[in-house]
C-alpha cells in the first residue's frame, strides 16, 4: 500500500467533513420539515433538502474515489469544489442576512480552492488506477 501525499489526505478529510455537513443539513430538514414549512424560512426547505442530498451524494462518491486513488477523482475534486463554492456564495448572497465575516469567508474559500487545485494537479502521482 502506497502512502498518499499529505495534501491528498487533507483533501479527503475536507471532502468527508463537507459530506457529513450536508448529510446533517438533509437530515435536519427532513426531521423538521413541518416546522420549516410553517415558519416560511428562506431558502425553502425543498431547496435545502435537495442541495443537501445532492452534495451528500457527490461527496460520498468523491471521497470513495479519493480513497481508492481513482484517476477521475482529481478532476471531480476541482469541479465539485468550484461548484460547491459557487453554491455556497449564491446561497449566502441570495438568502442569508449580511454578515461582517465576509473577508474571512473569502480567504478561507480561496485557500481551500487552491489546496484542491494543487491536489488535483499532482493527482497523477497519487492515483493508483
C-alpha positions in Angstrom: 0.0 0.0 0.0 1.5 3.3 -1.0 1.4 6.3 1.3 -0.7 9.2 -0.1 0.7 12.8 0.0 -0.4 14.9 2.9 -2.5 17.2 0.7 -4.4 14.2 -0.7 -5.2 13.1 2.8 -6.2 16.6 3.8 -8.4 16.9 0.8 -10.1 13.6 1.6 -10.7 14.8 5.2 -12.2 18.1 3.9 -14.4 16.3 1.5 -15.6 13.9 4.3 -16.3 16.9 6.6 -18.4 18.7 3.9 -20.2 15.4 3.1 -21.1 14.9 6.7 -22.2 18.6 7.0 -24.6 18.1 4.0 -25.9 14.8 5.5 -26.7 16.7 8.7 -28.4 19.5 6.6 -30.5 16.9 4.8 -31.4 15.0 8.0 -32.3 18.3 9.8 -34.6 19.5 7.0 -36.3 16.1 6.8 -36.8 15.9 10.6 -38.1 19.5 11.0 -40.0 19.7 7.7 -43.3 20.8 9.1 -41.9 23.4 11.3 -39.7 24.8 8.5 -42.7 25.0 6.1 -44.8 26.7 8.7 -42.2 29.3 9.5 -41.6 30.3 5.9 -37.8 30.3 6.2 -35.5 31.1 3.3 -34.4 29.2 1.4 -37.5 27.0 1.2 -36.9 23.5 2.8 -37.2 21.8 -0.5 -34.1 23.7 -1.8 -32.1 23.0 1.3 -33.1 19.3 1.2 -32.3 19.0 -2.5 -28.9 20.7 -2.2 -28.0 18.7 0.9 -28.9 15.4 -0.8 -27.0 16.5 -4.0 -23.8 17.5 -2.2 -24.0 14.4 0.1 -24.1 12.1 -2.9 -21.3 14.0 -4.7 -19.2 14.0 -1.5 -19.6 10.2 -0.9 -18.6 9.4 -4.5 -15.7 11.8 -4.4 -14.5 10.5 -1.0 -14.6 7.0 -2.3 -12.7 8.0 -5.4 -10.0 9.7 -3.4 -9.6 6.7 -1.0 -9.4 4.3 -4.0 -7.0 6.5 -5.8 -9.1 6.8 -8.9 -7.8 9.0 -11.7 -11.2 10.7 -12.2 -11.2 11.8 -8.6 -8.7 14.6 -9.3 -10.9 16.2 -12.0 -14.0 15.7 -9.9 -12.3 17.3 -6.9 -11.8 20.5 -8.8 -15.2 20.5 -10.5 -17.1 19.8 -7.3 -15.0 22.3 -5.3 -15.8 25.0 -7.8 -19.5 24.0 -7.9 -19.8 23.9 -4.1 -18.0 27.2 -3.7 -20.4 28.8 -6.3 -23.4 27.3 -4.5 -22.2 28.5 -1.1 -21.8 32.0 -2.3 -25.1 32.0 -4.2 -26.9 30.8 -1.0 -25.0 33.3 1.2 -25.8 36.3 -1.0 -29.3 35.3 -2.0 -30.8 34.1 1.2 -28.7 34.8 4.3 -28.6 38.0 6.2 -25.4 40.1 5.6 -22.6 39.1 8.0 -19.4 41.0 8.8 -17.1 38.0 8.4 -17.2 38.0 4.5 -13.4 38.7 4.3 -12.7 35.6 6.3 -15.1 33.6 4.2 -13.4 34.7 1.0 -9.9 33.9 2.3 -10.9 30.5 3.6 -12.7 29.7 0.4 -9.7 30.7 -1.7 -7.3 28.7 0.4 -9.5 25.6 0.1 -9.9 26.0 -3.7 -6.1 26.4 -4.1 -5.5 23.3 -2.0 -7.9 21.3 -4.1 -6.4 22.7 -7.3 -2.9 21.7 -6.4 -4.0 18.3 -5.1 -5.8 17.6 -8.4 -2.8 19.0 -10.4 -0.5 16.4 -8.8 -3.1 13.7 -8.9 -1.3 11.5 -11.4 1.5 10.8 -8.9 -1.1 9.9 -6.3 -3.5 7.9 -8.4 -3.2 4.2 -8.3 -5.6 3.2 -11.0 
